[in-house]
Amino acid sequence: MLKVVRHEMLEKMSIDEEEIVNEHFEYLKRGLAGRKLILAGRCLDGEFGIVVFRAKSKEEAEEFMKNDPAVKNGIMTAQLYPFRVALIEKS
């Protein structure tokens, strides 16, 4: 789960924040292309975002989370919630 540090950022980003958010988006796109990322998005009210990804260990999950540019640059905080799928739609 990701949360912005400065809530006002949702309405008006600084140039630096905008650049970091773009890096964050590209980081997630690379995770998707590498089949690590499953899904990512934010709540419509902007209170938090969710990133669901594959990891073989807690350490690997923490590394992926902490290497997100938005987390590394301090504009978002991240909290890890290990999760196991019980039911999923077949496509």
Buried (B, 14 or more C-beta within 10 A) or exposed (E): BBBBEEEEBEEEBEEEBEEBBEBBEEBBEEBBEEEBBEEBEBEEEEEBBEBEBEBEEEEEBEEBBEEBBBBBBEBBEBEBEEEEEEEEEEE
